[in-house]
Amino acid sequence: MKKNKILLLFTLGLFSVSTSAQVDEQTKFQMFCSALNNFSTAPNILVVTVKNKNTGETKEICTEAPFLKQSVNRDNGIKINPSDCEKYKDRYFEFSMDSALWNIGYNLYTIAELDSFAKTINLERIIRKVKKGKLTSKTFMGPRKEQRMFAHLMFNNGVMMTRGCMGGNQCSLSYYKKE
C-alpha cells in the first residue's frame, strides 16, 4: 500500500512538473485577443481548439491570427473584429470546409508529434530566457511544421510569437504580461 502511495505521488509530481510552466486559460485568452488585435504584417501566432465537423475530431492547433480570421470568414461567413474577442472566450472553433481547415494548418502535425518535439528542446530554459529578455527571436531553417510546433509550445507557456513579415522564418518572442 505504501509503495502505491509513493508511486502515485511520484507520478502526480512528474505530471505537475511537466505542466507547471503552462499559463492559465485567462492568460491564454488575453494572448488570443492580443493576437487578433495585431494588424501588422508580422502576425501573431495563437493556439485554439478546432473541431473538424466532417470527422468529429477536435484538437488543439496552432495557427496565425489572420489565417484563423480567414477560415472563420470562409467557413461561417463571419468576420471576426477585435471587439468580438469576448465571443471566443473558450478559443473554440468548428469548421467543415476543407479549405478552411487547410488554411489554419489543421493537419500539419499531431499532438503525438508535438509531444515528441517538446522532448527535443529545453522548454523551461527557453521560457526563462524569453522572460529575462535574453531570447527575443528565433530563426527556423526547417519545415514550417517545426516552427508551428515551437509556437504552439511557446503560446501555451505564455510567450507571444510573431512571424517575420519578410521571409517568414524569423520570429520574434516576447513573454506576455497580463493586462
N, C-alpha and C positions, 0 to 999 in steps of 0.2 A: 504494500500500500504506500509506504514511504517513497519507494522508487518511482511509483506512478505520479505522486505529487511533485517530486523533483523534476521528473521528465516533463510534466505539464507546465510547471513554472519556467523551465528552461525553454520550452517551445514558445510559450507566450512571450518570454523575454526576447527571443530571436525575432518573433513577429513584430514586436513593438520597436525593436532597433531598426528593422528594415523599412518601417513605415514612419518612423519618428520625424523624419525631415519633411514629410509632406505637409503642406499648408492646409488649413481648414477650408471648408466649402465656401464660406463667406468671402475669404480672400480670393479663392479661385473665381468666384462670381465677379468680384471687383476687377480682377485682372481681365476677365472676359469683357466686361463693359469698357474698360480702358482700351482693349484691343479693337472693339467695334467702333470706338470713337477716334481711332487713328486713321486719318485720311491721307497720310503720307504715301509717297511712292515706295517707302520701305515699310511694308505691312507687318503688323504683329502676328505672331503665331499663337493659336489658342487650342485648348482641349475641350471637346464637347462629347456628349453621349449621343450616338446616332442609331436609329433603328432603320434597317432595310425592310421596308414594308412588303417587298416581294418574297423575302425568305424568312422574315420574322426575327432575324439575327439582330441583336443590339450589342453595341460595343463602344468603348471609349476610343476616340480617334483624335489626332492632332492635325490641324489644317490652318491655313492662313485666313484671317478675318475676311478679306474680300471674297475669297473662294466660298466661304460659308454663306455670305450675303447673296452671292450669285446663285448658289444652289437653292437657297430658300426661295428666291425670286423665281427661278426656273421651275422648280417642282411645285410650289404652292401659290405662285403669283403674288407673293407678299414681299414688299420692300422693307427691309429692316433699317430703321432710322435709329440714331443714337438714343433718342428719347424712348425707344421701345425696349431698351435693355431689361427693364423690370419684368417684362413679359416672359423672359427666358431665364428666370432665377435658377432653374434646375439645369440649364445648359443642355436641354434635351431637344432633339430634332428628329423628324421622321421624313424619309424620302422614298419614293417609288421609282423615279426616273433614273435609269442607268447613267445618263449624262450628269445628273446632279450628284450621284454617288461617286462617279469617276472624278468629277471636278474637285471634290473635297478629299480625294485620296482614300476612300473608304476601305479599299482592299490593298493598300500599299504595304501594310505589314500586319502581322497578327500580334495578339497580346503575348503569345509564347516567344515570338521574335523580339518583342520589346523587352521582355524579362531577360532573355539571353543577352541582348545588347547591354542592358543595365549592368550585367555582371562583368562586362569588358572595360568599364570605366569606373573611376573612383568618384562616385556621385557626391559623397559627402565633402570631399576635398574641393571639387569643382564649385559646389554651392558656397562653401566657406570663402573661396577666392572671389566669387562674384559679390558676396555680401561685403567683403572688405574693399571692393573696387580694384582688386588686383587682376581680375579677368573680366574684360569688357567686350571682347569679341572672339569669335571662333570662325576659322575658315574650313570649309568642307570640300575635300577633293574627291570624295567617293560618290556613291549613288545618292539620289535625293532621299531615299528611304532612311539612310543613316542620319541625315540632317533632321528629318521629321521625327525620328525616334528620340534623338537627342533633345529636340524641342519639347517633345511630349514629357520627358523626364524633368526638364527644366521647369515647365509650366506647373506641373504637379508639386514642385518643390519651391514655388514662389519666385521663379526667375522669368521675367518678361524677355522674350526673344523677338527680334525683328530681323527679317531677311533683307539683305542689302538690295538697294534699288538698281544697281548696275548689273553685276554678274549673277547675283542671287546666291552665291556660295559663301559670301562673307556675311556673318550675322553678328548683331550686337546683343549683349547680355546685360541686364540690369535687375537687381533684386527689387521686387515690388514692395513699396512702402504703403501700408494701409492708409486710407484717407480718413 
